[in-house]
Amino acid sequence: MTSQAFGAALLVGSALIAFWICCRLTRLAPRSILWALIHIVLSIVALRSVPFVFDRFGDTTLPGAIYIEIFGIAFPALVYGFVSGGWLTRAALGLLRP
């Protein structure tokens, strides 16, 4: 598997898990648009900090460090980014209902 195919599979997998979280665990969703926007900002900060964490963590000689970086740092940040986007969409659609 090439690195591009793995990256695409990681993105699709995180989006599907986020979709499942948004549909199944609706009680976790914020009730107001303000809290949904706060989650968006937090997810942007988390996603923007992933390369810096990789740079700091990548110099280790720990075996399997790449798997810790991908599945322990990048994957949860991607899932949270997609979940917060779904929460913002749900909150915005809630404002459209009369």
Biopython code that builds the backbone (N, CA, C, O; Angstrom):
import numpy as np
from Bio.PDB.StructureBuilder import StructureBuilder

atoms = [
    (1, "MET", "N", (0.853, -1.169, 0.000)),
    (1, "MET", "CA", (0.000, 0.000, 0.000)),
    (1, "MET", "C", (0.903, 1.237, 0.000)),
    (1, "MET", "O", (1.835, 1.336, 0.798)),
    (2, "THR", "N", (0.624, 2.145, -0.874)),
    (2, "THR", "CA", (1.412, 3.371, -0.937)),
    (2, "THR", "C", (1.005, 4.318, 0.182)),
    (2, "THR", "O", (-0.039, 4.154, 0.814)),
    (3, "SER", "N", (1.848, 5.302, 0.408)),
    (3, "SER", "CA", (1.543, 6.249, 1.478)),
    (3, "SER", "C", (0.320, 7.097, 1.126)),
    (3, "SER", "O", (-0.428, 7.492, 2.020)),
    (4, "GLN", "N", (0.106, 7.379, -0.150)),
    (4, "GLN", "CA", (-1.076, 8.137, -0.550)),
    (4, "GLN", "C", (-2.350, 7.337, -0.316)),
    (4, "GLN", "O", (-3.353, 7.884, 0.141)),
    (5, "ALA", "N", (-2.316, 6.054, -0.626)),
    (5, "ALA", "CA", (-3.485, 5.204, -0.400)),
    (5, "ALA", "C", (-3.758, 5.057, 1.091)),
    (5, "ALA", "O", (-4.913, 5.048, 1.516)),
    (6, "PHE", "N", (-2.693, 4.942, 1.889)),
    (6, "PHE", "CA", (-2.879, 4.842, 3.334)),
    (6, "PHE", "C", (-3.460, 6.135, 3.896)),
    (6, "PHE", "O", (-4.337, 6.100, 4.759)),
    (7, "GLY", "N", (-2.973, 7.281, 3.406)),
    (7, "GLY", "CA", (-3.519, 8.568, 3.849)),
    (7, "GLY", "C", (-4.988, 8.715, 3.493)),
    (7, "GLY", "O", (-5.781, 9.206, 4.296)),
    (8, "ALA", "N", (-5.350, 8.291, 2.290)),
    (8, "ALA", "CA", (-6.757, 8.350, 1.883)),
    (8, "ALA", "C", (-7.609, 7.415, 2.732)),
    (8, "ALA", "O", (-8.715, 7.778, 3.134)),
    (9, "ALA", "N", (-7.103, 6.210, 3.010)),
    (9, "ALA", "CA", (-7.848, 5.269, 3.847)),
    (9, "ALA", "C", (-7.987, 5.796, 5.269)),
    (9, "ALA", "O", (-9.024, 5.596, 5.902)),
    (10, "LEU", "N", (-6.957, 6.467, 5.780)),
    (10, "LEU", "CA", (-7.024, 7.061, 7.112)),
    (10, "LEU", "C", (-8.074, 8.165, 7.165)),
    (10, "LEU", "O", (-8.834, 8.257, 8.129)),
    (11, "LEU", "N", (-8.116, 8.997, 6.135)),
    (11, "LEU", "CA", (-9.124, 10.064, 6.077)),
    (11, "LEU", "C", (-10.535, 9.509, 5.987)),
    (11, "LEU", "O", (-11.427, 9.956, 6.708)),
    (12, "VAL", "N", (-10.742, 8.541, 5.109)),
    (12, "VAL", "CA", (-12.076, 7.958, 4.951)),
    (12, "VAL", "C", (-12.493, 7.231, 6.222)),
    (12, "VAL", "O", (-13.645, 7.330, 6.644)),
    (13, "GLY", "N", (-11.571, 6.507, 6.830)),
    (13, "GLY", "CA", (-11.892, 5.806, 8.072)),
    (13, "GLY", "C", (-12.242, 6.757, 9.203)),
    (13, "GLY", "O", (-13.183, 6.506, 9.957)),
    (14, "SER", "N", (-11.502, 7.835, 9.326)),
    (14, "SER", "CA", (-11.815, 8.798, 10.384)),
    (14, "SER", "C", (-13.133, 9.508, 10.112)),
    (14, "SER", "O", (-13.874, 9.807, 11.048)),
    (15, "ALA", "N", (-13.436, 9.782, 8.856)),
    (15, "ALA", "CA", (-14.716, 10.407, 8.525)),
    (15, "ALA", "C", (-15.882, 9.463, 8.825)),
    (15, "ALA", "O", (-16.922, 9.903, 9.313)),
    (16, "LEU", "N", (-15.717, 8.180, 8.538)),
    (16, "LEU", "CA", (-16.787, 7.221, 8.819)),
    (16, "LEU", "C", (-17.004, 7.045, 10.327)),
    (16, "LEU", "O", (-18.143, 6.949, 10.783)),
    (17, "ILE", "N", (-15.929, 7.005, 11.084)),
    (17, "ILE", "CA", (-16.073, 6.902, 12.542)),
    (17, "ILE", "C", (-16.719, 8.164, 13.100)),
    (17, "ILE", "O", (-17.550, 8.086, 14.004)),
    (18, "ALA", "N", (-16.346, 9.319, 12.572)),
    (18, "ALA", "CA", (-16.959, 10.568, 13.016)),
    (18, "ALA", "C", (-18.442, 10.603, 12.670)),
    (18, "ALA", "O", (-19.253, 11.075, 13.466)),
    (19, "PHE", "N", (-18.801, 10.108, 11.493)),
    (19, "PHE", "CA", (-20.209, 10.041, 11.112)),
    (19, "PHE", "C", (-20.981, 9.134, 12.062)),
    (19, "PHE", "O", (-22.104, 9.449, 12.457)),
    (20, "TRP", "N", (-20.373, 8.005, 12.428)),
    (20, "TRP", "CA", (-21.016, 7.099, 13.367)),
    (20, "TRP", "C", (-21.197, 7.775, 14.722)),
    (20, "TRP", "O", (-22.252, 7.642, 15.341)),
    (21, "ILE", "N", (-20.191, 8.491, 15.186)),
    (21, "ILE", "CA", (-20.295, 9.193, 16.472)),
    (21, "ILE", "C", (-21.403, 10.234, 16.424)),
    (21, "ILE", "O", (-22.187, 10.354, 17.366)),
    (22, "CYS", "N", (-21.469, 10.985, 15.336)),
    (22, "CYS", "CA", (-22.509, 12.028, 15.216)),
    (22, "CYS", "C", (-23.911, 11.430, 15.186)),
    (22, "CYS", "O", (-24.846, 12.005, 15.744)),
    (23, "CYS", "N", (-24.058, 10.288, 14.543)),
    (23, "CYS", "CA", (-25.387, 9.673, 14.446)),
    (23, "CYS", "C", (-25.769, 8.882, 15.689)),
    (23, "CYS", "O", (-26.921, 8.916, 16.121)),
    (24, "ARG", "N", (-24.823, 8.183, 16.256)),
    (24, "ARG", "CA", (-25.132, 7.280, 17.361)),
    (24, "ARG", "C", (-25.116, 7.965, 18.719)),
    (24, "ARG", "O", (-25.960, 7.673, 19.567)),
    (25, "LEU", "N", (-24.187, 8.855, 18.934)),
    (25, "LEU", "CA", (-24.024, 9.499, 20.233)),
    (25, "LEU", "C", (-24.464, 10.963, 20.171)),
    (25, "LEU", "O", (-23.660, 11.875, 20.364)),
    (26, "THR", "N", (-25.725, 11.165, 19.905)),
    (26, "THR", "CA", (-26.242, 12.527, 19.726)),
    (26, "THR", "C", (-26.246, 13.321, 21.029)),
    (26, "THR", "O", (-26.277, 14.551, 20.994)),
    (27, "ARG", "N", (-26.215, 12.649, 22.171)),
    (27, "ARG", "CA", (-26.226, 13.370, 23.436)),
    (27, "ARG", "C", (-24.902, 14.084, 23.700)),
    (27, "ARG", "O", (-24.837, 14.959, 24.563)),
    (28, "LEU", "N", (-23.848, 13.721, 22.969)),
    (28, "LEU", "CA", (-22.564, 14.391, 23.125)),
    (28, "LEU", "C", (-22.487, 15.709, 22.364)),
    (28, "LEU", "O", (-21.610, 16.531, 22.629)),
    (29, "ALA", "N", (-23.393, 15.909, 21.430)),
    (29, "ALA", "CA", (-23.354, 17.105, 20.587)),
    (29, "ALA", "C", (-23.691, 18.354, 21.391)),
    (29, "ALA", "O", (-24.541, 18.316, 22.280)),
    (30, "PRO", "N", (-23.024, 19.457, 21.077)),
    (30, "PRO", "CA", (-23.353, 20.709, 21.773)),
    (30, "PRO", "C", (-24.749, 21.195, 21.389)),
    (30, "PRO", "O", (-25.212, 20.977, 20.269)),
    (31, "ARG", "N", (-25.400, 21.847, 22.325)),
    (31, "ARG", "CA", (-26.780, 22.294, 22.100)),
    (31, "ARG", "C", (-26.869, 23.659, 21.419)),
    (31, "ARG", "O", (-27.904, 23.990, 20.840)),
    (32, "SER", "N", (-25.808, 24.449, 21.481)),
    (32, "SER", "CA", (-25.864, 25.783, 20.882)),
    (32, "SER", "C", (-24.794, 25.920, 19.797)),
    (32, "SER", "O", (-23.829, 25.157, 19.744)),
    (33, "ILE", "N", (-24.997, 26.902, 18.948)),
    (33, "ILE", "CA", (-24.053, 27.147, 17.868)),
    (33, "ILE", "C", (-22.730, 27.676, 18.416)),
    (33, "ILE", "O", (-21.681, 27.451, 17.814)),
    (34, "LEU", "N", (-22.768, 28.376, 19.551)),
    (34, "LEU", "CA", (-21.547, 28.898, 20.149)),
    (34, "LEU", "C", (-20.611, 27.765, 20.578)),
    (34, "LEU", "O", (-19.412, 27.811, 20.301)),
    (35, "TRP", "N", (-21.154, 26.755, 21.248)),
    (35, "TRP", "CA", (-20.327, 25.626, 21.668)),
    (35, "TRP", "C", (-19.846, 24.817, 20.471)),
    (35, "TRP", "O", (-18.749, 24.260, 20.503)),
    (36, "ALA", "N", (-20.645, 24.746, 19.427)),
    (36, "ALA", "CA", (-20.204, 24.050, 18.215)),
    (36, "ALA", "C", (-19.033, 24.797, 17.571)),
    (36, "ALA", "O", (-18.096, 24.170, 17.077)),
    (37, "LEU", "N", (-19.082, 26.115, 17.576)),
    (37, "LEU", "CA", (-17.973, 26.908, 17.039)),
    (37, "LEU", "C", (-16.722, 26.776, 17.911)),
    (37, "LEU", "O", (-15.604, 26.765, 17.396)),
    (38, "ILE", "N", (-16.906, 26.677, 19.209)),
    (38, "ILE", "CA", (-15.763, 26.470, 20.095)),
    (38, "ILE", "C", (-15.099, 25.125, 19.795)),
    (38, "ILE", "O", (-13.873, 25.014, 19.801)),
    (39, "HIS", "N", (-15.915, 24.112, 19.536)),
    (39, "HIS", "CA", (-15.358, 22.807, 19.167)),
    (39, "HIS", "C", (-14.622, 22.879, 17.834)),
    (39, "HIS", "O", (-13.598, 22.218, 17.659)),
    (40, "ILE", "N", (-15.126, 23.668, 16.897)),
    (40, "ILE", "CA", (-14.434, 23.847, 15.616)),
    (40, "ILE", "C", (-13.064, 24.469, 15.833)),
    (40, "ILE", "O", (-12.070, 24.018, 15.265)),
    (41, "VAL", "N", (-13.018, 25.507, 16.658)),
    (41, "VAL", "CA", (-11.732, 26.167, 16.932)),
    (41, "VAL", "C", (-10.768, 25.199, 17.609)),
    (41, "VAL", "O", (-9.588, 25.159, 17.263)),
    (42, "LEU", "N", (-11.257, 24.422, 18.567)),
    (42, "LEU", "CA", (-10.401, 23.447, 19.242)),
    (42, "LEU", "C", (-9.906, 22.362, 18.284)),
    (42, "LEU", "O", (-8.767, 21.908, 18.391)),
    (43, "SER", "N", (-10.758, 21.952, 17.357)),
    (43, "SER", "CA", (-10.323, 20.935, 16.399)),
    (43, "SER", "C", (-9.292, 21.500, 15.422)),
    (43, "SER", "O", (-8.383, 20.786, 14.999)),
    (44, "ILE", "N", (-9.430, 22.771, 15.063)),
    (44, "ILE", "CA", (-8.433, 23.399, 14.191)),
    (44, "ILE", "C", (-7.093, 23.466, 14.904)),
    (44, "ILE", "O", (-6.052, 23.184, 14.310)),
    (45, "VAL", "N", (-7.117, 23.840, 16.182)),
    (45, "VAL", "CA", (-5.876, 23.879, 16.964)),
    (45, "VAL", "C", (-5.260, 22.482, 17.053)),
    (45, "VAL", "O", (-4.047, 22.329, 16.915)),
    (46, "ALA", "N", (-6.082, 21.476, 17.280)),
    (46, "ALA", "CA", (-5.572, 20.103, 17.366)),
    (46, "ALA", "C", (-4.968, 19.648, 16.046)),
    (46, "ALA", "O", (-3.901, 19.035, 16.028)),
    (47, "LEU", "N", (-5.641, 19.945, 14.946)),
    (47, "LEU", "CA", (-5.133, 19.520, 13.647)),
    (47, "LEU", "C", (-3.885, 20.295, 13.239)),
    (47, "LEU", "O", (-2.992, 19.737, 12.602)),
    (48, "ARG", "N", (-3.817, 21.571, 13.598)),
    (48, "ARG", "CA", (-2.640, 22.365, 13.260)),
    (48, "ARG", "C", (-1.428, 21.999, 14.117)),
    (48, "ARG", "O", (-0.292, 22.261, 13.723)),
    (49, "SER", "N", (-1.658, 21.400, 15.278)),
    (49, "SER", "CA", (-0.541, 21.039, 16.146)),
    (49, "SER", "C", (0.034, 19.659, 15.837)),
    (49, "SER", "O", (1.082, 19.300, 16.373)),
    (50, "VAL", "N", (-0.621, 18.889, 14.996)),
    (50, "VAL", "CA", (-0.142, 17.539, 14.674)),
    (50, "VAL", "C", (1.265, 17.555, 14.067)),
    (50, "VAL", "O", (2.097, 16.761, 14.507)),
    (51, "PRO", "N", (1.587, 18.410, 13.082)),
    (51, "PRO", "CA", (2.962, 18.390, 12.551)),
    (51, "PRO", "C", (4.023, 18.762, 13.589)),
    (51, "PRO", "O", (5.127, 18.217, 13.561)),
    (52, "PHE", "N", (3.706, 19.669, 14.492)),
    (52, "PHE", "CA", (4.668, 20.043, 15.523)),
    (52, "PHE", "C", (4.906, 18.893, 16.494)),
    (52, "PHE", "O", (6.033, 18.672, 16.936)),
    (53, "VAL", "N", (3.854, 18.167, 16.822)),
    (53, "VAL", "CA", (4.001, 16.998, 17.694)),
    (53, "VAL", "C", (4.801, 15.922, 16.985)),
    (53, "VAL", "O", (5.618, 15.249, 17.614)),
    (54, "PHE", "N", (4.581, 15.744, 15.684)),
    (54, "PHE", "CA", (5.352, 14.764, 14.924)),
    (54, "PHE", "C", (6.833, 15.120, 14.925)),
    (54, "PHE", "O", (7.681, 14.237, 15.059)),
    (55, "ASP", "N", (7.154, 16.404, 14.776)),
    (55, "ASP", "CA", (8.547, 16.821, 14.781)),
    (55, "ASP", "C", (9.211, 16.556, 16.127)),
    (55, "ASP", "O", (10.365, 16.132, 16.175)),
    (56, "ARG", "N", (8.498, 16.799, 17.208)),
    (56, "ARG", "CA", (9.067, 16.585, 18.538)),
    (56, "ARG", "C", (9.151, 15.099, 18.872)),
    (56, "ARG", "O", (10.097, 14.664, 19.529)),
    (57, "PHE", "N", (8.177, 14.325, 18.429)),
    (57, "PHE", "CA", (8.101, 12.915, 18.774)),
    (57, "PHE", "C", (8.866, 12.041, 17.788)),
    (57, "PHE", "O", (9.208, 10.902, 18.105)),
    (58, "GLY", "N", (9.136, 12.563, 16.602)),
    (58, "GLY", "CA", (9.750, 11.769, 15.544)),
    (58, "GLY", "C", (11.223, 11.473, 15.746)),
    (58, "GLY", "O", (11.773, 10.620, 15.049)),
    (59, "ASP", "N", (11.878, 12.149, 16.677)),
    (59, "ASP", "CA", (13.303, 11.942, 16.893)),
    (59, "ASP", "C", (13.600, 10.809, 17.866)),
    (59, "ASP", "O", (14.758, 10.603, 18.229)),
    (60, "THR", "N", (12.615, 10.097, 18.280)),
    (60, "THR", "CA", (12.807, 9.037, 19.263)),
    (60, "THR", "C", (13.223, 7.732, 18.586)),
    (60, "THR", "O", (12.967, 7.519, 17.401)),
    (61, "THR", "N", (13.862, 6.876, 19.355)),
    (61, "THR", "CA", (14.257, 5.565, 18.848)),
    (61, "THR", "C", (13.275, 4.483, 19.286)),
    (61, "THR", "O", (13.572, 3.291, 19.198)),
    (62, "LEU", "N", (12.131, 4.898, 19.748)),
    (62, "LEU", "CA", (11.107, 3.967, 20.209)),
    (62, "LEU", "C", (10.611, 3.124, 19.039)),
    (62, "LEU", "O", (10.217, 3.676, 18.012)),
    (63, "PRO", "N", (10.621, 1.801, 19.171)),
    (63, "PRO", "CA", (10.121, 0.982, 18.066)),
    (63, "PRO", "C", (8.613, 1.168, 17.901)),
    (63, "PRO", "O", (7.858, 1.158, 18.873)),
    (64, "GLY", "N", (8.203, 1.334, 16.673)),
    (64, "GLY", "CA", (6.787, 1.525, 16.400)),
    (64, "GLY", "C", (6.311, 2.936, 16.651)),
    (64, "GLY", "O", (5.110, 3.160, 16.803)),
    (65, "ALA", "N", (7.218, 3.893, 16.699)),
    (65, "ALA", "CA", (6.841, 5.277, 16.985)),
    (65, "ALA", "C", (5.932, 5.849, 15.900)),
    (65, "ALA", "O", (5.075, 6.687, 16.182)),
    (66, "ILE", "N", (6.117, 5.399, 14.668)),
    (66, "ILE", "CA", (5.278, 5.906, 13.581)),
    (66, "ILE", "C", (3.819, 5.513, 13.784)),
    (66, "ILE", "O", (2.916, 6.271, 13.432)),
    (67, "TYR", "N", (3.585, 4.330, 14.352)),
    (67, "TYR", "CA", (2.209, 3.894, 14.609)),
    (67, "TYR", "C", (1.579, 4.688, 15.746)),
    (67, "TYR", "O", (0.382, 4.977, 15.723)),
    (68, "ILE", "N", (2.389, 5.037, 16.736)),
    (68, "ILE", "CA", (1.897, 5.884, 17.820)),
    (68, "ILE", "C", (1.546, 7.266, 17.281)),
    (68, "ILE", "O", (0.534, 7.849, 17.670)),
    (69, "GLU", "N", (2.386, 7.791, 16.382)),
    (69, "GLU", "CA", (2.124, 9.098, 15.793)),
    (69, "GLU", "C", (0.844, 9.092, 14.967)),
    (69, "GLU", "O", (0.024, 10.005, 15.065)),
    (70, "ILE", "N", (0.684, 8.061, 14.158)),
    (70, "ILE", "CA", (-0.467, 8.027, 13.251)),
    (70, "ILE", "C", (-1.760, 7.718, 13.999)),
    (70, "ILE", "O", (-2.736, 8.461, 13.891)),
    (71, "PHE", "N", (-1.765, 6.622, 14.756)),
    (71, "PHE", "CA", (-3.014, 6.166, 15.373)),
    (71, "PHE", "C", (-3.260, 6.754, 16.758)),
    (71, "PHE", "O", (-4.379, 6.677, 17.267)),
    (72, "GLY", "N", (-2.254, 7.329, 17.365)),
    (72, "GLY", "CA", (-2.433, 7.922, 18.683)),
    (72, "GLY", "C", (-2.560, 9.427, 18.666)),
    (72, "GLY", "O", (-3.080, 10.012, 19.616)),
    (73, "ILE", "N", (-2.089, 10.076, 17.589)),
    (73, "ILE", "CA", (-2.120, 11.535, 17.527)),
    (73, "ILE", "C", (-2.946, 12.025, 16.335)),
    (73, "ILE", "O", (-3.903, 12.780, 16.509)),
    (74, "ALA", "N", (-2.576, 11.597, 15.126)),
    (74, "ALA", "CA", (-3.226, 12.118, 13.923)),
    (74, "ALA", "C", (-4.659, 11.610, 13.768)),
    (74, "ALA", "O", (-5.562, 12.387, 13.459)),
    (75, "PHE", "N", (-4.870, 10.316, 13.981)),
    (75, "PHE", "CA", (-6.203, 9.750, 13.801)),
    (75, "PHE", "C", (-7.244, 10.357, 14.750)),
    (75, "PHE", "O", (-8.320, 10.736, 14.288)),
    (76, "PRO", "N", (-6.969, 10.465, 16.060)),
    (76, "PRO", "CA", (-7.962, 11.113, 16.931)),
    (76, "PRO", "C", (-8.204, 12.583, 16.575)),
    (76, "PRO", "O", (-9.326, 13.074, 16.697)),
    (77, "ALA", "N", (-7.151, 13.288, 16.132)),
    (77, "ALA", "CA", (-7.339, 14.685, 15.740)),
    (77, "ALA", "C", (-8.233, 14.784, 14.503)),
    (77, "ALA", "O", (-9.075, 15.678, 14.415)),
    (78, "LEU", "N", (-8.051, 13.872, 13.553)),
    (78, "LEU", "CA", (-8.906, 13.863, 12.369)),
    (78, "LEU", "C", (-10.354, 13.531, 12.724)),
    (78, "LEU", "O", (-11.281, 14.169, 12.225)),
    (79, "VAL", "N", (-10.542, 12.542, 13.577)),
    (79, "VAL", "CA", (-11.901, 12.177, 13.988)),
    (79, "VAL", "C", (-12.564, 13.358, 14.691)),
    (79, "VAL", "O", (-13.724, 13.664, 14.419)),
    (80, "TYR", "N", (-11.840, 14.023, 15.590)),
    (80, "TYR", "CA", (-12.414, 15.170, 16.292)),
    (80, "TYR", "C", (-12.728, 16.307, 15.326)),
    (80, "TYR", "O", (-13.730, 17.003, 15.494)),
    (81, "GLY", "N", (-11.888, 16.500, 14.323)),
    (81, "GLY", "CA", (-12.176, 17.523, 13.321)),
    (81, "GLY", "C", (-13.461, 17.235, 12.553)),
    (81, "GLY", "O", (-14.277, 18.131, 12.338)),
    (82, "PHE", "N", (-13.635, 15.992, 12.145)),
    (82, "PHE", "CA", (-14.860, 15.624, 11.431)),
    (82, "PHE", "C", (-16.085, 15.658, 12.345)),
    (82, "PHE", "O", (-17.162, 16.075, 11.917)),
    (83, "VAL", "N", (-15.933, 15.227, 13.588)),
    (83, "VAL", "CA", (-17.057, 15.252, 14.530)),
    (83, "VAL", "C", (-17.486, 16.682, 14.805)),
    (83, "VAL", "O", (-18.680, 16.977, 14.816)),
    (84, "SER", "N", (-16.536, 17.566, 15.025)),
    (84, "SER", "CA", (-16.904, 18.955, 15.304)),
    (84, "SER", "C", (-17.540, 19.606, 14.080)),
    (84, "SER", "O", (-18.416, 20.459, 14.222)),
    (85, "GLY", "N", (-17.116, 19.218, 12.889)),
    (85, "GLY", "CA", (-17.788, 19.711, 11.686)),
    (85, "GLY", "C", (-19.220, 19.222, 11.580)),
    (85, "GLY", "O", (-20.111, 19.968, 11.174)),
    (86, "GLY", "N", (-19.438, 17.972, 11.945)),
    (86, "GLY", "CA", (-20.805, 17.442, 11.958)),
    (86, "GLY", "C", (-21.663, 18.114, 13.010)),
    (86, "GLY", "O", (-22.843, 18.379, 12.780)),
    (87, "TRP", "N", (-21.067, 18.395, 14.177)),
    (87, "TRP", "CA", (-21.817, 19.089, 15.222)),
    (87, "TRP", "C", (-22.185, 20.502, 14.801)),
    (87, "TRP", "O", (-23.290, 20.966, 15.082)),
    (88, "LEU", "N", (-21.271, 21.188, 14.129)),
    (88, "LEU", "CA", (-21.577, 22.540, 13.661)),
    (88, "LEU", "C", (-22.672, 22.511, 12.600)),
    (88, "LEU", "O", (-23.552, 23.371, 12.582)),
    (89, "THR", "N", (-22.613, 21.528, 11.728)),
    (89, "THR", "CA", (-23.659, 21.393, 10.701)),
    (89, "THR", "C", (-25.005, 21.129, 11.333)),
    (89, "THR", "O", (-26.010, 21.713, 10.929)),
    (90, "ARG", "N", (-25.035, 20.243, 12.336)),
    (90, "ARG", "CA", (-26.296, 19.936, 13.013)),
    (90, "ARG", "C", (-26.839, 21.163, 13.755)),
    (90, "ARG", "O", (-28.044, 21.414, 13.738)),
    (91, "ALA", "N", (-25.955, 21.923, 14.403)),
    (91, "ALA", "CA", (-26.388, 23.121, 15.113)),
    (91, "ALA", "C", (-26.891, 24.190, 14.147)),
    (91, "ALA", "O", (-27.865, 24.883, 14.439)),
    (92, "ALA", "N", (-26.228, 24.325, 12.997)),
    (92, "ALA", "CA", (-26.672, 25.300, 12.009)),
    (92, "ALA", "C", (-28.013, 24.894, 11.409)),
    (92, "ALA", "O", (-28.864, 25.750, 11.169)),
    (93, "LEU", "N", (-28.213, 23.606, 11.166)),
    (93, "LEU", "CA", (-29.495, 23.163, 10.655)),
    (93, "LEU", "C", (-30.596, 23.328, 11.686)),
    (93, "LEU", "O", (-31.756, 23.534, 11.328)),
    (94, "GLY", "N", (-30.247, 23.239, 12.960)),
    (94, "GLY", "CA", (-31.222, 23.473, 14.021)),
    (94, "GLY", "C", (-31.696, 24.906, 14.061)),
    (94, "GLY", "O", (-32.816, 25.174, 14.497)),
    (95, "LEU", "N", (-30.861, 25.840, 13.612)),
    (95, "LEU", "CA", (-31.272, 27.235, 13.555)),
    (95, "LEU", "C", (-32.225, 27.503, 12.400)),
    (95, "LEU", "O", (-32.973, 28.479, 12.439)),
    (96, "LEU", "N", (-32.215, 26.662, 11.377)),
    (96, "LEU", "CA", (-33.086, 26.866, 10.218)),
    (96, "LEU", "C", (-34.517, 26.399, 10.478)),
    (96, "LEU", "O", (-35.444, 26.850, 9.804)),
    (97, "ARG", "N", (-34.704, 25.519, 11.427)),
    (97, "ARG", "CA", (-36.045, 25.013, 11.714)),
    (97, "ARG", "C", (-36.860, 26.084, 12.437)),
    (97, "ARG", "O", (-36.356, 26.765, 13.330)),
    (98, "PRO", "N", (-38.123, 26.224, 12.039)),
    (98, "PRO", "CA", (-38.956, 27.253, 12.711)),
    (98, "PRO", "C", (-39.391, 26.862, 14.106)),
    (98, "PRO", "O", (-40.087, 27.628, 14.773)),
]
sb = StructureBuilder()
sb.init_structure("model")
sb.init_model(0)
sb.init_chain("A")
sb.init_seg("    ")
for serial, (resi, resn, name, xyz) in enumerate(atoms, 1):
    if name == "N":
        sb.init_residue(resn, " ", resi, " ")
    sb.init_atom(name, np.array(xyz, "f"), 0.0, 1.0, " ", f" {name:<3s}", serial, name[0])
structure = sb.get_structure()
